[in-house]
Amino acid sequence: MKREELAAEIGSGRYESDVIVIGGGATGLGVAVDAASRGYRVLLLEQDDFSKGTSSRSTKLVHGGVRYLAQGDVKLVIEALRERGRMRRNAPHLVRDMRFIIGNYKWWERSFYTIGLTCYDLLAGKLGLGRSLPLSSSRITREIPGLKRDGLMGGVVYHDGQFDDSRMAISLAQTAFDYGGVCLNYVRVDGLEKDGSGRVCGVRAVDLLNGRDFTVRSRVVVNATGVFIDDVMGMDSRQANKKVRPSQGVHLVVDRKFLGGDSALMIPKTRDGRVLFGVPWHDKVVLGTTDTPLNQASLEPCALEEEVDFILDQAGQYLAMQPKRSDVLSVFAGLRPLAAPTKGEGQKTKEISRSHKIYQSDSGLLTITGGKWTTYREMAEEVVDRAIGIGGLERRACVTADMKLHGYAVQDPESGWDYVYGSDREQLRLLEQADATNKELLHPDYTFRVSHVLWAVREEMAQTVEDVLARRVRALFLDARAAIEMAPRVAAILASELGKSNEWVNEQVTTFNRLAKCYLI
């Protein structure tokens, strides 16, 4: 994925595609993979970096949604459980089976949750990850030593998936490229091209790295911009109704000592009626999430003070060591692009269905919103099926249900960072064998190395310090202070690779440090 070469080809004015996808998050990348793997010419354009927004800020779960089952949304749960199994099968280097523990502090809870979670297992069918079982209090405390023991009467274990979201996004971009698709970051779509009959037939865009404007024609245009879909729909029609309802979810990252084991904690009901998770992730623990409705969307939302306090308070009611603000290594916020509720649906964000919705405008613009990471593949399949009819494309069957993603590798669970590269790990080893300095650590407390930065810029289209430290390696999300310390070294490596000046290095470090402050309490 050589960005400069690809951008030159796309901006030449001679490139035409079958499908243009606007938006480089989970949904847009999924559409690009689906279309490319069916043999269509596909171009994806992202205004920032791949998964910059919501898709890098999840709870790191590949799950059916226990809460949605409790709400009676059985159809969504079945769909998500099926897709969970496929993600685990198609990307085993990124998706792992994880044991989730529900501690029970009332006499009736163990039987109640065991029955409910057994139904959850049955809905997964052959794609299930493991059986839900009741556990004794002693077994629970062995699995999660950090769980509060006072009043603990036992618990239940169930299985769901855990993954790294932005690494999955990069794997999807690479998979699309493997099948002949083109995905470009830092290209902003400023307008839609229409033919004489008013049908959308392409886009007008600008490459934000060099300022060049260009137009690309396409038989179909897909709007997969998440919380920004209304902006793109406004390019098509000023009268378009709002289709998205943003909801902010906040997560805190703390040391793994607060759980103490390898299993995750699920708190089934917080005081706002949501569930709260404590999930082991890259040798840390992610606590979250919140559900705060917002009126405006932002590429870089910041956590509200009350959201941080809420998570700390609710986690502290179940953990032996109550985490304090000073224990938080990083805090990140993401905006869910919830499909705006129709008449008769719940209006509170926790009541709005996580099902996706697809809209086709009179001009042929195809828009998708809602959904969740776990169902990205099925959403993409539906979108491409619709796009075939809109663009008059040759009908070809979807092949992604059983398709291995880039980096596919069956490997033993391990700590450290390198497992996320799957089959590309050997290429990283070759980089380090070629030059011993490539083995050097970026920070003494973490396993991120110079080779990871080189790989990010050479093979994964990283263009900035933020791209590297936030999404190619996850330093900003794991430990914001450590990421700030890594920034100068990363900027220097990028400058050498991209041919940038010392002034650019200083600007990158300053910009990243300003951003990182939003991840600190």
VOTORFI-969262 format. One record per residue (C-alpha): residue in one letter; chain; x, y, z. Coordinates in steps of 0.05 Angstrom, whole numbers, plus 32768, in hexadecimal, padded with zeros to 4 digits. Each point is the difference from the previous one (the first is absolute). Example, Ala and Ser with C-alpha at 12.3 -4.5 7.8 and 13.67 -1.06 7.14 Angstrom:
2
residuo|cadena|u|v|w
a|A|80F6|7FA6|809C
s|A|801B|8045|7FF3
//
This chain:
521
residuo|cadena|u|v|w
m|A|8000|8000|8000
k|A|802D|8038|7FE6
r|A|7FD7|803E|800A
e|A|8027|8030|7FD3
e|A|7FFB|7FD2|7FC4
l|A|7FB7|7FF0|800B
a|A|7FED|8049|800B
a|A|8023|8013|7FBF
e|A|7FD9|7FCC|7FDA
i|A|7FBD|8014|801E
g|A|800D|804A|7FF7
s|A|8015|7FF9|7FB7
g|A|7FB9|800A|7FE6
r|A|8002|7FBE|7FDB
y|A|7FE9|7FD3|8039
e|A|7FB9|7FE6|7FFF
s|A|7FE1|7FD1|8033
d|A|7FC3|7FD4|8007
v|A|7FF7|8013|804A
i|A|8019|803C|8027
v|A|7FFC|7FFA|804B
i|A|8002|8040|802A
g|A|8018|7FF0|8046
g|A|8039|7FD5|801A
g|A|7FE2|7FE3|803F
a|A|7FE9|7FB8|800C
t|A|7FC3|8005|7FD2
g|A|8023|8024|7FC7
l|A|803C|7FD1|8001
g|A|7FD2|7FC4|8003
v|A|7FDC|8019|7FC1
a|A|8043|800A|7FDD
v|A|8015|7FB9|8011
d|A|7FBE|7FE3|7FEA
a|A|7FFF|8026|7FBE
a|A|8049|7FF3|7FF0
s|A|7FFB|7FB6|8010
r|A|7FC5|7FFA|7FCF
g|A|802D|801C|7FCA
y|A|7FE4|8048|7FFC
r|A|802D|803D|7FFA
v|A|7FF9|8022|8043
l|A|801D|8040|801D
l|A|7FFA|8013|8049
l|A|800D|8048|8016
e|A|8009|8014|8049
q|A|8007|8048|8015
d|A|802F|7FF0|803A
d|A|8021|7FBD|8010
f|A|7FE0|7FBC|7FFD
s|A|7FD6|7FF3|803E
k|A|8011|8046|801B
g|A|7FBA|8008|801C
t|A|7FD1|7FCF|8021
s|A|8020|7FC1|7FE4
s|A|8040|8007|802A
r|A|7FDA|8011|8040
s|A|7FD6|7FC3|800F
t|A|7FFE|7FD5|803F
k|A|802C|7FCF|7FD8
l|A|7FCA|7FCB|7FFF
v|A|7FE8|7FD3|7FC8
h|A|7FBE|7FEC|801F
g|A|7FB7|7FF0|7FF6
g|A|7FEA|8031|8035
v|A|7FE5|7FE2|8041
r|A|7FDD|8042|800D
y|A|7FDB|7FFD|7FBE
l|A|7FE7|7FBA|8012
a|A|7FE5|801B|8041
q|A|7FDC|8036|7FD8
g|A|7FE0|7FCB|7FD4
d|A|8026|8012|7FC0
v|A|800A|7FB6|7FEF
k|A|8009|800C|7FB6
l|A|803B|802F|800B
v|A|8020|7FD0|8032
i|A|7FFB|7FC4|7FD0
e|A|801E|802A|7FC8
a|A|8038|8019|802C
l|A|8011|7FBC|801D
r|A|8004|7FE2|7FBB
e|A|802E|8038|7FE9
r|A|8029|7FFA|8041
g|A|8010|7FB8|7FED
r|A|8013|8014|7FB9
m|A|802E|8037|8019
r|A|8022|7FCF|802E
r|A|8008|7FCE|7FC7
n|A|8016|8032|7FCB
a|A|8031|8029|802A
p|A|8019|7FD3|8039
h|A|803F|802B|8007
l|A|7FD4|803A|8018
v|A|7FC1|7FE2|801E
r|A|8006|7FD6|8040
d|A|7FD1|7FD8|802B
m|A|7FFA|8020|8045
r|A|7FDE|7FE8|803F
f|A|7FD1|8033|801F
i|A|7FED|7FFB|8049
i|A|7FC1|801B|8021
g|A|8008|8001|804B
n|A|7FBF|7FF2|8026
y|A|7FF0|8023|8041
k|A|7FB7|7FEB|8007
w|A|7FE7|7FB9|8009
w|A|7FD6|7FFE|7FC0
e|A|8033|801E|7FD0
r|A|8029|7FC3|7FF0
s|A|7FC5|7FD7|7FE8
f|A|7FE2|803C|7FDC
y|A|803F|8011|7FD9
t|A|8011|7FB7|7FF2
i|A|7FBD|7FF5|7FDE
g|A|8005|8041|7FD8
l|A|8047|7FF3|7FE9
t|A|7FF0|7FB8|7FEE
c|A|7FCC|801E|7FD0
y|A|8038|802E|7FE6
d|A|802B|7FC2|7FF2
l|A|7FC7|7FDC|7FDC
l|A|7FF4|803C|7FD2
a|A|8049|7FFC|7FEA
g|A|7FF7|7FB8|7FE8
k|A|803D|7FE0|7FE0
l|A|8026|8042|8002
g|A|7FFF|8004|804C
l|A|8041|800C|8026
g|A|7FF1|7FD8|803F
r|A|7FCB|7FED|8033
s|A|7FE5|802D|8037
l|A|8006|7FE0|8044
p|A|7FF3|8012|8049
l|A|803E|8008|802A
s|A|800E|7FFF|804B
s|A|8018|803E|8024
s|A|8045|7FE1|8009
r|A|8006|7FF2|7FB6
i|A|7FEA|8046|7FF0
t|A|8035|8020|802B
r|A|8036|7FD4|7FE1
e|A|7FEC|8018|7FBB
i|A|7FF8|804A|8014
p|A|8029|800B|8040
g|A|7FEE|8049|7FFF
l|A|7FB5|7FF5|8008
k|A|7FE1|8017|8041
r|A|7FF6|7FC2|802C
d|A|7FD2|801D|8036
g|A|7FBC|7FE1|7FF3
l|A|8016|7FDA|7FC2
m|A|7FD4|7FC2|7FF9
g|A|801C|7FE4|7FC0
g|A|7FF8|8013|7FB8
v|A|7FF9|7FEC|7FB7
v|A|8033|7FFB|7FC8
y|A|7FEE|800A|7FB7
h|A|802A|8008|7FC1
d|A|8005|803A|7FCF
g|A|8035|801B|7FD1
q|A|8035|8035|800D
f|A|802A|8024|7FCB
d|A|8027|803D|7FED
d|A|7FD2|802D|7FD8
s|A|8030|802E|7FDB
r|A|802E|7FC5|7FEF
m|A|7FC3|7FDD|7FE3
a|A|7FF3|803F|7FD6
i|A|8046|7FFF|7FE4
s|A|7FF9|7FB6|7FF1
l|A|7FC0|8010|7FD9
a|A|8023|8037|7FD8
q|A|8039|7FD0|7FF0
t|A|7FCE|7FCA|7FEC
a|A|7FDC|8030|7FD1
f|A|8044|8010|7FE1
d|A|8011|7FB6|7FFA
y|A|7FC1|7FF9|7FD4
g|A|800F|803C|7FD5
g|A|7FDB|8036|8026
v|A|801D|8044|8011
c|A|7FF8|8020|8045
l|A|801B|8047|800B
n|A|8003|8026|8041
y|A|8003|804C|8005
v|A|7FD3|800B|7FC4
r|A|7FC2|802A|800E
v|A|7FC2|7FFC|7FD4
d|A|7FE6|8046|7FF5
g|A|7FC7|7FF2|7FD0
l|A|7FD9|7FCD|7FD7
e|A|8002|7FFE|7FB4
k|A|7FBD|7FF6|7FDC
d|A|7FEE|7FF0|7FB8
g|A|7FCC|8023|7FD7
s|A|7FC8|7FD7|801F
g|A|8014|8013|8047
r|A|8020|7FBD|8010
v|A|803F|7FFF|802B
c|A|8039|7FEA|7FD3
g|A|803F|8012|8028
v|A|8020|802D|8033
r|A|8029|803F|8005
a|A|8038|7FFA|8032
v|A|8041|801F|8019
d|A|803F|7FDD|8016
l|A|800D|8021|8043
l|A|804B|7FEE|7FFF
n|A|8010|8026|7FC0
g|A|7FC2|802D|7FF5
r|A|7FEF|7FE3|7FBC
d|A|7FB8|7FFF|7FEA
f|A|7FE6|7FC8|7FD4
t|A|7FC1|7FDF|7FE7
v|A|7FF3|7FB6|7FFB
r|A|7FC6|7FE1|7FDB
s|A|7FDC|7FC2|801B
r|A|7FC2|7FD8|7FF1
v|A|7FEC|8000|804A
v|A|8012|802C|803C
v|A|7FF9|7FE4|8047
n|A|7FFB|802F|803B
a|A|801E|7FDB|803C
t|A|8018|803B|8028
g|A|7FE3|7FEC|8044
v|A|7FEB|803C|802A
f|A|800D|802D|7FC3
i|A|7FCF|7FDE|7FCF
d|A|7FD0|803B|8004
d|A|8037|802E|7FE5
v|A|8009|7FD5|7FC2
m|A|7FB5|7FF9|7FF8
g|A|7FFC|804C|8002
m|A|802F|8002|7FC4
d|A|7FCB|7FD7|7FDB
s|A|7FC2|8025|8018
r|A|7FF8|803B|802E
q|A|7FBC|7FE5|8015
a|A|801D|7FBE|801B
n|A|7FE6|7FEE|8045
k|A|8031|7FF1|8037
k|A|800F|7FB5|8001
v|A|8032|7FF9|8039
r|A|7FFB|800A|804B
p|A|8046|8005|801F
s|A|800C|7FE1|8044
q|A|8042|8007|8024
g|A|8021|7FC5|8021
v|A|803C|800A|802D
h|A|8034|7FCD|8017
l|A|8036|8003|8034
v|A|8040|7FD7|7FFC
v|A|8021|7FEA|8042
d|A|8035|7FCF|8016
r|A|7FEF|7FB6|7FFB
k|A|8008|7FF9|804C
f|A|7FB9|801A|8009
l|A|7FE6|7FBE|7FE4
g|A|803D|7FD6|800D
g|A|7FF0|7FC7|7FCF
d|A|7FF4|7FF1|7FB7
s|A|7FB4|7FFF|8003
a|A|7FD3|803B|7FF4
l|A|7FCD|801D|8030
m|A|7FB9|8010|7FEB
i|A|7FD4|802A|802F
p|A|7FBA|7FF2|7FE7
k|A|7FDD|803F|8018
t|A|801C|8043|8013
r|A|7FD7|8038|801D
d|A|7FEF|801A|7FBA
g|A|7FE8|7FBB|7FEA
r|A|803B|7FF0|7FD4
v|A|8034|7FC9|8007
l|A|8047|8010|8013
f|A|803D|7FD8|7FEA
g|A|8046|7FF6|801A
v|A|8026|7FE1|7FC6
p|A|8049|7FEA|7FFF
w|A|8021|801F|7FC3
h|A|804A|8002|7FEF
d|A|8014|7FF4|8048
k|A|7FD2|8038|8019
v|A|7FB6|8003|8013
v|A|7FCB|8028|7FDA
l|A|7FC6|8018|802C
g|A|7FC1|8019|7FDF
t|A|7FD4|8017|7FE2
t|A|7FD1|803C|8008
d|A|7FC5|8014|7FD5
t|A|7FFA|804C|7FF9
p|A|7FD5|801E|7FC9
l|A|8021|8039|7FD9
n|A|7FE5|8031|7FCE
q|A|8040|800B|7FD9
a|A|8034|7FD0|7FE4
s|A|804B|8008|8006
l|A|803D|7FDA|7FE5
e|A|8021|8006|8044
p|A|7FCB|7FFF|8038
c|A|8018|800A|8047
a|A|7FE6|7FDC|803E
l|A|7FD3|8028|802E
e|A|8014|8004|804A
e|A|7FBE|7FE0|8015
e|A|800D|7FC5|7FD1
v|A|8044|7FF3|801F
d|A|7FE3|8004|8046
f|A|7FC6|7FD2|7FEE
i|A|802F|7FC8|7FE7
l|A|802E|8006|803C
d|A|7FC5|7FFF|8030
q|A|7FDE|7FC4|7FE0
a|A|8040|7FD8|7FF8
g|A|8012|800F|8048
q|A|7FC1|7FDF|8019
y|A|8018|7FBD|7FE5
l|A|804C|8004|8005
a|A|8028|7FF4|803F
m|A|802D|803A|7FEE
q|A|7FD6|803B|7FEA
p|A|8023|8022|7FC6
k|A|800D|804B|8009
r|A|800A|8037|7FCE
s|A|804B|7FFB|800B
d|A|7FFE|7FB6|7FEB
v|A|7FE4|8010|7FBB
l|A|8036|7FF7|7FCB
s|A|7FD5|8017|7FC6
v|A|7FB8|8015|7FF4
f|A|7FE1|7FFE|7FBB
a|A|7FBC|8013|7FE5
g|A|7FDB|7FE8|7FC2
l|A|7FBE|8013|7FDF
r|A|7FD0|7FC8|7FED
p|A|7FDC|800F|7FBE
l|A|7FBD|7FE8|8019
a|A|7FCA|7FFE|7FCA
a|A|7FCE|8035|8013
p|A|7FC2|7FDF|801F
t|A|7FBF|7FFD|7FD9
k|A|7FBC|800C|801D
g|A|7FF1|7FCC|8036
e|A|8049|7FF1|800F
g|A|8020|8014|8042
q|A|801E|8046|8002
k|A|8036|7FF5|8035
t|A|8043|7FEC|7FE2
k|A|8003|7FC0|8028
e|A|7FBC|7FED|7FE3
i|A|8011|800E|7FB7
s|A|800D|7FC0|7FDA
r|A|8047|7FF2|7FEA
s|A|7FE5|7FE3|7FC0
h|A|8017|8022|7FC1
k|A|7FD7|8025|7FCC
i|A|800D|800A|7FB6
y|A|7FE4|803C|7FDA
q|A|7FFD|8009|7FB4
s|A|7FF4|8047|7FE9
d|A|7FDD|8014|7FBF
s|A|8044|800F|7FE3
g|A|801A|7FBA|800F
l|A|802C|8014|803A
l|A|8004|7FC3|802F
t|A|8007|8010|804A
i|A|8009|7FD1|803A
t|A|7FFE|8010|804A
g|A|7FF9|7FDC|8043
g|A|801A|7FBB|800D
k|A|803E|7FEC|8027
w|A|8046|7FE6|7FF4
t|A|7FEB|7FB8|8007
t|A|7FCE|8004|7FC6
y|A|802C|8028|7FD1
r|A|8006|7FC7|7FCD
e|A|7FB6|7FF1|7FFA
m|A|7FF1|804B|7FFA
a|A|8032|8005|7FC8
e|A|7FE2|7FC5|7FDC
e|A|7FBB|8021|8001
v|A|801C|8042|7FE7
v|A|8025|7FE0|7FC5
d|A|7FC3|7FD7|7FEE
r|A|7FD9|8042|7FFC
a|A|8039|8022|7FDA
i|A|7FFE|7FCB|7FCA
g|A|7FB9|8013|7FEE
i|A|800C|804B|8004
g|A|803E|7FFE|7FD3
g|A|7FE9|7FCA|7FD1
l|A|803D|7FD7|8012
e|A|8009|7FB8|7FEC
r|A|7FE2|7FD7|8038
r|A|8034|7FD9|8028
a|A|7FF8|7FDB|8041
c|A|801D|8017|8042
v|A|803D|7FD7|8015
t|A|8013|8021|8043
a|A|7FDB|7FD1|802F
d|A|8038|7FCE|7FFE
m|A|8039|802C|7FE5
k|A|8041|8006|8026
l|A|8015|8047|800F
h|A|8045|801C|7FF4
g|A|8030|7FE6|8035
y|A|7FD8|7FC1|800D
a|A|8027|7FD3|802F
v|A|7FEC|7FCD|8034
q|A|802F|800D|803A
d|A|8004|7FF2|804A
p|A|7FE7|8036|802F
e|A|8039|802A|8019
s|A|8010|8041|8023
g|A|8025|8038|7FDE
w|A|7FEE|8025|7FC1
d|A|8019|7FDB|7FC2
y|A|7FC6|7FCE|7FFC
v|A|7FD3|8035|7FDF
y|A|8029|7FFB|7FBF
g|A|7FF0|7FB7|7FF6
s|A|8024|7FE5|7FC3
d|A|8024|8043|7FF5
r|A|802A|7FF4|803F
e|A|8036|7FDF|7FD6
q|A|8008|8040|7FD8
l|A|800B|8026|8040
r|A|8035|7FCF|8015
l|A|8023|800A|7FBE
l|A|8000|804B|800C
e|A|8022|7FF6|8042
q|A|8032|7FCF|7FE4
a|A|8014|8032|7FCB
d|A|800F|8037|8033
a|A|8009|7FF6|804A
t|A|7FE8|8046|8010
n|A|7FBB|7FEB|7FE8
k|A|7FFB|7FD4|803E
e|A|8006|803C|802E
l|A|7FC5|800F|802E
l|A|7FD9|8040|7FFA
h|A|7FF5|8000|804C
p|A|8020|7FD5|8037
d|A|7FBC|7FEB|801C
y|A|7FE2|7FE7|7FBE
t|A|8012|7FD0|7FC9
f|A|7FF3|8030|7FC6
r|A|803F|8004|7FD5
v|A|801E|8028|7FC8
s|A|7FED|7FC8|7FD0
h|A|7FB7|800B|800F
v|A|8005|8049|7FEB
l|A|8024|7FEE|7FC0
w|A|7FCC|7FCC|7FF0
a|A|7FC8|8031|800E
v|A|801A|8034|7FD0
r|A|8018|7FD0|7FCA
e|A|7FC7|7FCD|7FFF
e|A|7FC5|801E|8026
m|A|7FFB|8048|7FE5
a|A|8010|8023|8042
q|A|800E|8049|7FF2
t|A|8004|8021|8044
v|A|8017|7FF4|8047
e|A|7FB8|7FF8|8014
d|A|7FF4|7FCB|7FCB
v|A|8039|7FD7|801D
l|A|7FF6|800A|804B
a|A|7FB4|7FFF|8000
r|A|7FEE|7FCC|7FCD
r|A|803B|7FD8|7FE3
v|A|801A|7FF4|8046
r|A|7FD0|8011|8037
a|A|802D|8027|802E
l|A|7FD3|803D|8005
f|A|7FC5|7FD5|8015
l|A|8029|7FD6|8031
d|A|802A|8035|8022
a|A|7FFA|8048|7FE9
r|A|803C|8019|8028
a|A|802D|7FCA|7FE4
a|A|7FE7|8011|7FBA
i|A|8014|8048|8009
e|A|8046|7FE8|8012
m|A|8003|7FD6|7FC1
a|A|7FE9|8037|7FD1
p|A|8043|8022|7FF0
r|A|8021|7FBD|7FED
v|A|7FC4|7FED|7FD5
a|A|7FFF|8044|7FDE
a|A|804A|7FFA|7FEF
i|A|7FF6|7FBB|7FE1
l|A|7FC4|8018|7FD7
a|A|8026|803D|7FE8
s|A|8039|7FD4|7FE7
e|A|7FD0|7FD2|7FDC
l|A|7FD3|8036|7FE2
g|A|8036|8033|7FF1
k|A|7FE7|8035|8030
s|A|8025|803A|8021
n|A|8014|800D|8048
e|A|7FC9|8034|8002
w|A|7FCD|7FCA|7FED
v|A|801B|7FD4|803A
n|A|7FF6|8039|8032
e|A|7FB9|800D|7FE5
q|A|7FEE|7FB6|8005
v|A|8018|7FFB|8048
t|A|7FDC|803F|8014
t|A|7FC0|7FEA|7FDE
f|A|8002|7FBB|801F
n|A|800E|801A|8046
r|A|7FC4|802E|7FFA
l|A|7FD5|7FC5|7FEB
a|A|801B|7FD3|8037
k|A|7FE9|8030|8036
c|A|7FB8|7FEB|7FF0
y|A|8013|7FB9|8013
l|A|801A|8016|8044
i|A|7FD7|800F|803E
//
